[in-house]
Amino acid sequence: MLLNIDSLMPQALEVAAQTGRAPALQYLMENGTYFSDMVTSFPAMSVTIDSSLLTGTYADQHRIPGLHWFDTRNKEFINYGTGFRETFRIGMRRSIHNMLYRLNHEHLSNDVTTIYEDLAKKGISSASINSFVYRGNKAQRLKTPKFLSSFTQFENGEWVANVPSIFSLGAFSKIRPRGLPTEIAAGNYKYVAKELRYLIRRKKLPGFTFCIFQDMDLRIHFKGPMDLKLILKIDREIQKIFNMYTSWDEAISKNIWMVIGDNGHSATGTNHRKYVIDLRKTFKKFQIARIQQKVTKKDQIALCVNQRMTLIYLLDQKLSYNELIEQLRKDDRIDVIAWKNGQDIHVVSGVKDGILTFRRNGAFTDVYNQFWSIEGALDILDLRLTNNQFLSYGDYPDALARIYGSLNSHEGRYIIANAKPGYEFKAQSTPNHISGAAHGSLHRQESNVPLIIAGTSDKPEYSRIVDLKEYILSLLQRD
Ligand SMILES: [Zn+2]
C-alpha cells in the first residue's frame, strides 16, 4: 500500500507526528522505518515525479519533461494544466486532453514499463486511486460526464484507456458505483480514503495499491511549507482505515504501508518585483513564441516555466546558447543554468563563478553508485569530492543524474534554469505563488521528501523515489 500525500514534507510531518496531532502517521513512524531525505525527480513537479515513481526511471527514460514543455518536432506547447493538481478547471480543453490521454498513451515512453504493467505480467493485480499517471495493461472504456464531453477531444466523450486492474480517477472511473467525486478528474482526500476503504471492506485489495491524496499542494502554495492543517485531516482518514482492522498492529501485519510525499516546497518572498523572475524581461532582446498561437518563423525562443525551474528553447537555428546564457548569468536569483553539448553537460550559475562540465561514465563514483567524468567548478552544484574520486551531494541531491535526465528528456536545443530558494520564474500567463511556496527546482528544499515504511524491515537500496519501483517489486516477489 503506497499512499502519496502530495506535498508532505519531512519537517511538517515530524512536527505533526511527534506532538501527537497525527496519531496514525506517528504510529507508522514509531513502528516502521522513517526516511527524511528521499530524493524526488526533476523538475520537482507531480507529473514527472509520479512517472519516476511508477517507472523507476528519470525523465531521460520516461520522457515526461515537466508539467509544461515544448514539443520541437510538432512545434507545440504541451501543458498538462499549469497548476495540474492545484487548478484543474473546465475550459482548458487541450490541457484536459493532454493530461487524461496523451500523458499516458503518447508521451510516457513505451521503452519503459510502469509498475502496474510489470505486476500484471507476473499475474499480480494492482490499483491506482486518484493518479493522473496511470498506464496499465487493461483496456477500459472511459466515459466523460455529459457536461464536460464538449471540452475533450474524444468522440462522444468516450475513449479507451490502458489502466491498472482497479482504477479510480474522478468521474471517469469509480470504484464505488455510487461514489461522488468532488472534482471531475479527481477526488479530495475524503473521497480517496473512501475508495480505499471500500476495497478493504469488500476484501478486494490487490497486490499493490497506489493512492494519491492531492489536496495539500494547493493549500501549501498559499499558506507556506509549515502549514499542518491538511496533514491532520488526512491522518484522520488514515486512522479510519486502520480502525477497520481489529488493531493497528493487525493493519501493519496484514499489509506493508508506505507513506511518501512527492515534492517539497520552497517558501517564496513577498515582493513581486524582487521574487518573481520575469523571463520576458531577461530575454527582451529576443522574439518569444506566444503560447496561444502557432510558432512562427520569426520566433527565436520558447519559454516553458515549471514554477522554480524553467525550460528555455532555442527555436532560431542561428541563435547560440551563449547569447541566452549570458543573460541568465547576469541574474543572481538564478543558481543553476545547464545545457548540453554533445555528450557533455555544462553548468554555470548567476551566483557562483566558473563552469562545471560533466558526462555519464568516467572515473568518479557518486553516492548512488553512478559513474561520471567531471571537471571544473564543483561548488556550483555543491558537490563534494572525497578521497578515491567519490562524489557526494549537498544542496542539490542527486544533481548530476537529475540534470542529465532533464537535458535528455526530449528533443530540441534547450537550456534549463533553476531559481534560488524563495524565487520563481514567470513567462506569459504563468501563475505565481508570492508569499506562499513553490517547487520545481533541484534544491534540497523541494527535492527531499519523507518516506515511512511499516510492515517490513526491508529498505530500498537508495533513498530515492526512482528506486522505489524496484523495491516494491522485490517485496511482492518475495512471497
Ligand atoms: Zn504544486
Residues whose N, C-alpha, C, O or C-beta is under 5 A from the ligand:
A	BS01	ZN	D217
